[in-house]
């Protein structure tokens, strides 16, 4: 049995896990969550891991795969984590093995679709995906992540993406007013997925509609499926999902991940979400056929990183 160190480094939490694999299956044997902002640098985050009661130290594993929430270059650097105070260069840390690499955090979420991490995923739109056709993945949390899983050369490959920083489309006069409000309040060049379909986006749309400036947790605690904030947010989330499902022609299925929907499933269950997901003058039949599932497993990114590590080791 080979051992793999996997990590999912987000803007809020940095999750680590140790897996054992026989080349076909993954078993998580230990995990720990650390606060991303609790370390001033990446090497110091790793020192916190080694100094904890986590059951692995450098040299105790055959491969290490880390999945940061940012653009990855050459499998070794992520110079800028948009929602964290530092970047990553794996060459700054001794892992005790040469088989070390970075993948985007939503590439890891895509790979997780081929593991037991999605066994308990909830059907939002039932259906059967086409075997070995592209699988779309999206998820809102601190940021908005995108990926897709494709079958090529007898293996699964996840496409990296920073789609959360694409400009977000709005429709009609009322949404245009919100677009300007979002741009002004977020201080960004334009409204983007990261400022519309995230925790920040929830705070901004609620402030626009009600005048209340509350933290996302406070808003979630008071929302009902009938509230205007919930309906607007669900519509925006459905729009982001629809555009990505069409963009990758996700006939293999479509997975929604990330903490927002995991903690507030009503955002993808109230009618506004699916009405917007189906809203296409060309691809409505296709969108009605795509199986859509909500992955609420908060450790699925770890399984995805572990899966990629298993492929690196020849599994």
Buried (B, 14 or more C-beta within 10 A) or exposed (E): EBBBBBBBBBBBBBBBBBBBBEEEEBEBEEBBBBEBBEBEEBBEBBEBBEEEEBEBEBEBBBBBBBBBBBBBEEEBBBEEBBBBEBBBBBEEBEBBBEBBBBBBBBBBBBBBBBBBBBEEBBEBBEBEBBEEBBBBBBBBBBBBBBBBBBBEEEEBBBBBBBBBBBBBEBEEEEBEEBBEBBBEBBEBEEBBBBBBBBBBBBBBBBBBBEEEEBEBEEBBEEBEEEBEBBBBBBBBBBBBBBBBBBBBBBBBBBBBBBBBBBBBBBBBBBEBBBEBBBBBEEBEEBBEBBBBBBBBBBBBBBBBBBBBBBBBBEB
